[in-house]
């Protein structure tokens, strides 16, 4: 038999301290992006704002594996207050696994937002009792106007393996098992802020559809890397090519590497080696970024960032 060794523990984020340097947004910045764990991003120009996912409850591993789970209103309200959010144009789940979509309808309810995504995201909204006019089902490649933004959802795939594949066909009324939150439609999201003509690509899961982003442009990419470090190196190279290179980005910010079983009021840590290997992702993606002369970063929790500085 071959030498098969299980890597214990988790990556040490101190090894990547130099990457936590996304340019901070100035007080008068016309547009900012704030990361709040996993793939939750607040995109805000001071008058009009969008949020991806809005996942703040972050139930522990035992609850996810053994019990039924539901949104935590105190955690959601606390995080929205920390972000200064009282009004949103839309909440956009990148797909509908619980660590992306479980809180989306509650965030929409709190902020007057619409839930925008696929048919599965709409079922999460219906389970919360949102009216049909608050649910927007998009089509791949078709722009949607949301306040100051034009958002284009582009068909994508979940990173392999997808532990809960399929679509959600009935309203989701928590508490439910985590497996009820099937992946649904997975999207790459192109956000165009029309007043500044700034463009941002958000890839929530480390998956792609070949050629899907051809013809689109974005100066900056927030790139999901969950599970990426366990995949063959050739997959990482293809993923970079089909996302970052495809849109001609000058800056990449890596997201979905944090341990989402841990609440946001505790210091962040990377996912354990049992489910991901951030060390591998950083080694390969840093090499690719260097080859392409692209700035590579890790985001700082709660920091208002300006990823367009010096790249537009």
C-alpha positions in Angstrom: 0.0 0.0 0.0 1.1 3.6 -0.7 2.1 6.1 2.0 -1.2 7.9 2.7 -1.0 10.5 5.5 -3.8 12.7 6.8 -2.7 16.3 7.3 -3.9 17.4 10.7 -4.7 20.9 11.9 -5.2 23.9 9.7 -3.1 26.5 7.9 -1.6 29.3 9.9 -2.9 32.6 8.7 0.3 34.3 10.1 2.1 32.8 7.1 0.1 35.0 4.8 0.1 38.2 6.8 1.6 40.1 3.9 -1.4 39.4 1.7 -3.9 41.1 4.1 -3.3 44.4 2.3 -6.3 45.2 0.1 -6.3 49.0 -0.3 -8.6 50.6 2.3 -11.4 52.8 1.0 -11.0 56.5 1.8 -13.8 58.2 3.7 -14.9 59.9 0.4 -14.4 56.8 -1.8 -17.2 56.6 -4.4 -17.5 52.8 -3.9 -16.3 50.3 -1.4 -16.4 46.5 -0.8 -16.6 45.1 2.7 -16.0 41.4 3.4 -17.9 39.8 6.2 -16.8 36.1 6.0 -17.2 33.3 3.5 -18.7 35.0 0.4 -20.6 37.8 2.1 -19.7 41.1 0.5 -21.3 44.6 1.0 -20.9 46.7 -2.1 -21.8 50.3 -1.2 -21.5 53.8 -2.7 -23.1 55.6 0.3 -26.5 55.8 -1.3 -27.1 52.4 -2.9 -25.8 49.1 -1.7 -25.9 45.4 -2.6 -25.0 42.3 -0.5 -24.0 38.9 -1.6 -25.2 36.0 0.6 -25.6 37.8 3.9 -24.5 34.7 5.9 -23.9 35.7 9.5 -25.4 32.9 11.7 -22.5 30.5 11.2 -23.9 27.5 13.3 -21.3 25.2 14.8 -20.2 21.9 13.3 -22.3 19.8 15.7 -25.5 21.7 14.9 -24.9 21.4 11.1 -24.0 17.7 11.3 -26.5 16.5 13.9 -29.4 18.9 14.2 -31.7 21.2 12.3 -30.4 24.7 11.7 -32.0 28.1 11.4 -31.0 31.8 11.1 -29.8 33.5 14.3 -31.6 36.9 14.4 -29.2 38.3 17.1 -26.1 37.4 15.0 -27.7 38.8 11.8 -28.8 42.0 13.5 -25.4 42.5 15.2 -23.5 42.0 11.9 -25.8 44.3 10.0 -25.2 47.0 12.6 -21.5 46.4 12.5 -21.6 47.0 8.7 -23.9 50.0 9.1 -26.5 48.4 6.9 -30.1 49.6 7.2 -31.1 49.5 3.5 -30.1 47.3 0.6 -31.2 47.1 -3.0 -30.8 43.3 -3.1 -29.3 40.3 -1.4 -27.8 37.9 -3.9 -26.9 34.3 -2.8 -24.1 32.9 -5.0 -25.8 29.5 -4.6 -28.1 28.1 -2.0 -26.0 25.9 0.3 -26.7 26.9 3.9 -23.4 28.7 4.3 -24.5 31.2 1.6 -28.3 31.4 1.5 -29.6 30.5 5.0 -29.7 34.1 6.2 -30.4 35.8 2.9 -34.2 36.2 3.3 -33.9 37.5 6.9 -31.3 40.0 5.7 -33.7 41.0 2.9 -36.5 41.3 5.4 -34.4 43.5 7.7 -33.2 45.8 4.9 -36.1 46.1 2.5 -34.1 44.3 -0.2 -35.1 41.8 -2.9 -33.6 38.3 -3.0 -32.0 38.0 -6.4 -30.7 34.6 -7.8 -32.1 31.4 -9.2 -35.3 29.5 -8.6 -33.7 27.9 -5.5 -32.9 31.3 -3.9 -36.6 32.2 -4.5 -37.7 29.2 -2.5 -35.5 30.3 0.5 -37.3 33.7 0.3 -40.7 32.1 0.1 -40.0 30.0 3.2 -39.5 33.2 5.1 -42.7 34.6 3.7 -41.3 37.3 1.4 -43.8 38.4 -1.2 -43.3 37.5 -4.8 -42.4 41.0 -5.8 -39.4 40.7 -3.4 -38.1 37.6 -5.3 -36.2 38.1 -8.6 -35.2 35.0 -10.6 -32.4 35.9 -13.0 -31.2 34.3 -16.3 -27.6 33.7 -17.1 -26.1 36.6 -19.0 -29.1 38.9 -18.6 -28.3 42.2 -16.8 -30.5 43.2 -13.8 -30.8 46.8 -12.7 -30.6 47.2 -8.9 -30.3 50.8 -7.8 -27.0 52.2 -9.0 -25.8 48.8 -10.1 -26.2 46.5 -13.1 -25.7 42.9 -12.1 -25.2 40.1 -14.5 -25.6 36.5 -13.2 -23.5 34.1 -15.2 -23.9 30.3 -15.0 -21.2 28.6 -13.0 -20.6 25.4 -11.1 -19.9 24.5 -7.5 -16.4 23.4 -6.7 -16.1 19.6 -6.7 -17.4 17.8 -4.8 -20.9 19.3 -4.3 -22.1 17.6 -1.1 -25.7 18.7 -1.6 -26.4 18.9 -5.3 -29.7 19.6 -7.0 -32.2 22.4 -6.9 -34.6 23.5 -4.1 -38.1 22.8 -5.3 -40.2 23.7 -2.2 -40.1 26.7 0.2 -37.5 26.4 2.9 -38.9 27.1 6.4 -36.2 26.6 9.0 -35.3 24.9 11.2 -34.3 22.3 8.7 -31.4 20.0 8.1 -28.4 21.5 6.3 -29.0 19.1 3.4 -32.3 20.9 2.6 -30.1 23.8 1.3 -29.2 22.2 -2.0 -26.7 24.0 -4.2 -29.3 25.2 -6.6 -28.1 27.5 -9.4 -24.5 28.5 -8.9 -23.5 32.0 -10.3 -20.6 34.1 -11.1 -21.7 37.7 -10.5 -20.6 40.7 -12.6 -21.4 43.9 -10.8 -21.2 47.2 -12.8 -21.5 50.4 -10.7 -22.9 52.7 -13.3 -22.0 56.1 -11.7 -18.3 55.2 -11.6 -18.2 52.7 -14.4 -16.3 50.3 -12.0 -16.7 46.6 -12.6 -16.3 43.7 -10.1 -16.5 39.9 -10.6 -17.6 37.8 -7.7 -17.0 34.0 -7.9 -18.6 32.5 -4.9 -17.5 28.9 -5.3 -14.3 27.5 -6.8 -16.1 26.2 -9.9 -16.5 27.4 -13.5 -18.1 26.8 -16.8 -15.6 26.9 -19.6 -16.0 30.0 -21.7 -18.9 31.4 -19.7 -17.1 34.7 -18.8 -15.7 35.3 -22.3 -16.5 38.8 -23.4 -17.0 40.2 -19.9 -14.6 42.7 -18.2 -13.9 43.4 -14.5 -11.0 45.3 -12.9 -11.2 43.3 -9.7 -12.2 39.8 -8.7 -13.3 38.4 -5.4 -12.5 34.8 -5.9 -13.9 31.9 -3.9 -11.3 29.3 -2.9 -13.3 26.9 -0.7 -12.2 23.3 -1.3 -9.8 24.5 -4.0 -6.7 23.3 -2.2 -7.7 19.7 -2.3 -8.1 19.6 -6.1 -5.4 18.8 -8.7 -3.1 21.7 -9.6 -4.3 21.6 -13.2 -7.8 22.5 -11.9 -6.5 25.5 -10.1 -4.7 26.7 -13.3 -7.9 26.3 -15.3 -10.0 28.0 -12.7 -7.7 31.0 -12.7 -7.8 31.2 -16.5 -11.6 30.9 -16.7 -12.2 33.6 -14.1 -9.4 36.1 -13.5 -7.7 36.0 -16.9 -11.1 35.8 -18.7 -12.2 39.2 -17.4 -8.8 40.9 -17.6 -8.6 41.7 -13.8 -5.7 43.5 -12.2 -6.5 42.6 -8.6 -7.8 39.4 -7.0 -9.1 39.1 -3.4 -9.5 35.5 -2.1 -12.6 34.7 -0.2 -14.4 31.6 1.2 -11.3 30.3 3.0 -12.4 31.0 6.6 -13.8 28.4 9.0 -17.5 29.2 8.8 -18.4 27.0 11.8 -16.8 29.7 14.0 -18.8 32.9 14.8 -17.6 36.2 13.5 -17.0 37.7 17.0 -14.1 35.3 17.4 -10.8 35.6 15.5 -11.0 34.1 12.0 -9.1 31.0 11.2 -8.7 29.0 8.0 -10.7 25.9 7.3 -9.0 22.7 8.5 -6.9 20.5 6.2 -9.6 17.9 6.4 -11.9 20.0 4.1 -9.4 22.4 2.4 -5.8 23.3 2.1 -5.3 27.0 1.9 -1.5 26.5 1.7 -1.8 24.8 -1.7 -4.2 27.4 -3.0 -1.9 30.2 -1.9 1.2 28.6 -3.4 -0.4 28.0 -6.8 -2.5 31.2 -7.0 0.4 33.4 -5.9 2.5 31.9 -8.7 -0.2 32.5 -11.3 -0.7 36.1 -10.0 3.0 36.8 -10.3 3.1 35.4 -13.8 0.2 37.7 -14.8 1.4 40.7 -12.8 -1.9 40.7 -10.8 -2.1 41.9 -7.3 -3.2 39.1 -4.9 -4.8 39.7 -1.5 -6.7 38.2 1.4 -9.4 40.5 2.8 -9.6 41.9 6.3 -12.9 41.3 8.1 -15.2 44.4 8.3 -12.7 46.6 6.4 -14.1 49.0 3.8 -11.9 48.3 0.9 -11.3 49.9 -2.5 -10.1 47.1 -4.8 -10.1 49.4 -7.8 -7.2 51.6 -6.6 -4.4 51.5 -9.2 -6.1 48.8 -11.3 -8.7 50.8 -13.3 
